[in-house]
Amino acid sequence: MMEKLKLGIVGCGGIANGKHLPSLSKLKNVELVAFCDIELDKAEKAVKQYGTENAKVYENYQELLKDDSIDVIHVLTPNISHAEISIASMEAGKHVLCEKPMAKTSEEARRMVEVAKRTGKKLTIGYDNRFRPDSQSLHKITRRGDLGDIYFAKAHAIRRRAVPTWGVFLDEEKQGGGPLIDIGTHALDLTLWMMDNYKPKSVMGNVYHVLGKNENAANAWGPWDPEKFKVEDSAFGFITMENGATITLEASWALNTLDVDEAKCSLSGSKGGADMKNGLRINGEDMGNLYTRNVELGAGGVAYYDGASESNADLEARLWIDCIINDTEPTVKPEEAFVVTQILEAIYESAKTGKAVYFD
């Protein structure tokens, strides 16, 4: 008989309904038994659509955690509560998937890693862009050594005008920042994962709050209120790793540019290069000739399962549940996500002080 895991959702807003719940509901080895949100109507709506027959609704996550039958918690709340709820969940004996970014601060992220190790509970972070077909293929290419030693990379997270105007995205206190911590985190995670390099040496950064001051601005999700726009609208970082490798990170919700790309990276190595800007492209030199090659991501790719296409969210959910049942490591390790948070925090710190931030 197939082992089934009982799963609870904390935070029943947009990311829960747009990503996690549709994917988890497709899995035969998961039962969605608990739904929690401080806005109770959101939890009640989610339980009707996705919950088991006896699923419960909670307004306080601490009450949910008292249910010893629950195996797994998905933490899908604003950034400010990621660490608090994740730590409490692991202390209560639950495995945890926490949405990105790992935490608002690196100290909170460090505590999450420590609690995961102490309790023996699995912890992963929702960097679902790792599960796209191009990301999975490029990761295999880098691990195979086709690019050689990757010593220069760019992490791309540039929107021209796509500021999220709902929820708490513009609230620095609850989120910790704007596009850098929201979408820049995806691009940086992909880049470090491809390089397999998690040892930063120093970081320089600048953040800008320029276009966010504009009233009635053109925007994919309607105009924002400049009075409520408390975070940066763009941010840029220059990261030097211990081995001398360099990463540039660019992130914006609003920027006067046509060079837009989100959750992508470009890599330059000693044997070849790669980028994700127009599909997946590999470049290099062979027998004295330069080449550029498009990598096919067809039906035989990693994103296909049982003859049907899986979205990156579907693949993320399936592999996460499989790693719990089979007691293997998650694809996104908490130690890796911690370094992402460290670097993002350092960019914000450097922007405030005008000085480089150095790591021990």
Secondary structure as the mmCIF struct_conf table of DSSP 4:
data_model
#
loop_
_struct_conf.conf_type_id
_struct_conf.id
_struct_conf.beg_label_comp_id
_struct_conf.beg_label_asym_id
_struct_conf.beg_label_seq_id
_struct_conf.end_label_comp_id
_struct_conf.end_label_asym_id
_struct_conf.end_label_seq_id
STRN STRN1 LEU A 5 VAL A 10
BEND BEND1 GLY A 13 GLY A 13
HELX_RH_AL_P HELX_RH_AL_P1 GLY A 14 ILE A 15
HELX_RH_PI_P HELX_RH_PI_P1 ALA A 16 HIS A 20
HELX_RH_AL_P HELX_RH_AL_P2 LEU A 21 LEU A 24
TURN_TY1_P TURN_TY1_P1 SER A 25 LYS A 26
TURN_TY1_P TURN_TY1_P2 LYS A 28 ASN A 29
STRN STRN2 VAL A 30 CYS A 36
BEND BEND2 ILE A 38 GLU A 39
HELX_RH_AL_P HELX_RH_AL_P3 LEU A 40 TYR A 50
TURN_TY1_P TURN_TY1_P3 GLU A 53 ASN A 54
STRN STRN3 LYS A 56 TYR A 58
BEND BEND3 GLU A 59 GLU A 59
HELX_RH_AL_P HELX_RH_AL_P4 TYR A 61 LEU A 64
TURN_TY1_P TURN_TY1_P4 LEU A 65 LYS A 66
TURN_TY1_P TURN_TY1_P5 ASP A 68 SER A 69
STRN STRN4 VAL A 72 VAL A 75
BEND BEND4 THR A 77 THR A 77
HELX_RH_3T_P HELX_RH_3T_P1 ASN A 79 SER A 81
HELX_RH_AL_P HELX_RH_AL_P5 HIS A 82 GLU A 91
TURN_TY1_P TURN_TY1_P6 ALA A 92 GLY A 93
STRN STRN5 HIS A 95 CYS A 98
HELX_LH_PP_P HELX_LH_PP_P1 GLU A 99 GLU A 99
BEND BEND5 LYS A 100 MET A 102
BEND BEND6 LYS A 104 THR A 105
HELX_RH_AL_P HELX_RH_AL_P6 SER A 106 THR A 119
TURN_TY1_P TURN_TY1_P7 GLY A 120 GLY A 120
STRN STRN6 LEU A 123 ILE A 125
HELX_RH_3T_P HELX_RH_3T_P2 ASP A 128 PHE A 131
BEND BEND7 ARG A 132 ARG A 132
HELX_RH_AL_P HELX_RH_AL_P7 PRO A 133 ARG A 144
TURN_TY1_P TURN_TY1_P8 GLY A 145 LEU A 147
BEND BEND8 ASP A 149 ASP A 149
STRN STRN7 ILE A 150 ILE A 158
BEND BEND9 ARG A 160 ARG A 160
STRN STRN8 ARG A 161 ARG A 161
BEND BEND10 TRP A 166 TRP A 166
TURN_TY1_P TURN_TY1_P9 GLY A 167 LEU A 170
HELX_RH_AL_P HELX_RH_AL_P8 GLU A 172 GLN A 175
BEND BEND11 GLY A 176 GLY A 176
BEND BEND12 GLY A 178 GLY A 178
HELX_RH_AL_P HELX_RH_AL_P9 PRO A 179 PRO A 179
HELX_RH_PI_P HELX_RH_PI_P2 LEU A 180 GLY A 184
HELX_RH_AL_P HELX_RH_AL_P10 THR A 185 MET A 195
TURN_TY1_P TURN_TY1_P10 ASP A 196 ASP A 196
STRN STRN9 PRO A 200 TYR A 208
BEND BEND13 VAL A 210 VAL A 210
HELX_RH_3T_P HELX_RH_3T_P3 LEU A 211 LYS A 213
BEND BEND14 GLU A 215 ASN A 216
TURN_TY1_P TURN_TY1_P11 ALA A 220 TRP A 221
TURN_TY1_P TURN_TY1_P12 PRO A 226 LYS A 228
BEND BEND15 VAL A 231 VAL A 231
BEND BEND16 ASP A 233 ASP A 233
STRN STRN10 SER A 234 MET A 241
TURN_TY1_P TURN_TY1_P13 GLU A 242 ASN A 243
BEND BEND17 GLY A 244 GLY A 244
STRN STRN11 THR A 246 SER A 252
BEND BEND18 TRP A 253 TRP A 253
STRN STRN12 ALA A 254 ALA A 254
BEND BEND19 ASN A 256 ASN A 256
BEND BEND20 LEU A 258 LEU A 258
STRN STRN13 ASP A 261 GLY A 269
BEND BEND21 SER A 270 LYS A 271
STRN STRN14 GLY A 272 ASP A 275
TURN_TY1_P TURN_TY1_P14 LYS A 277 ASN A 278
BEND BEND22 GLY A 279 GLY A 279
STRN STRN15 ARG A 281 ASP A 286
TURN_TY1_P TURN_TY1_P15 MET A 287 GLY A 288
STRN STRN16 ASN A 289 ASN A 294
HELX_LH_PP_P HELX_LH_PP_P2 VAL A 295 GLU A 296
TURN_TY1_P TURN_TY1_P16 ALA A 299 GLY A 300
BEND BEND23 GLY A 301 GLY A 301
TURN_TY1_P TURN_TY1_P17 VAL A 302 ALA A 303
STRN STRN17 TYR A 304 TYR A 305
TURN_TY1_P TURN_TY1_P18 ASP A 306 GLY A 307
STRN STRN18 ALA A 308 SER A 309
HELX_RH_AL_P HELX_RH_AL_P11 ASN A 312 ILE A 325
TURN_TY1_P TURN_TY1_P19 ASN A 326 ASP A 327
BEND BEND24 THR A 331 VAL A 332
HELX_RH_AL_P HELX_RH_AL_P12 PRO A 334 THR A 353
BEND BEND25 GLY A 354 LYS A 355
STRN STRN19 VAL A 357 TYR A 358
#
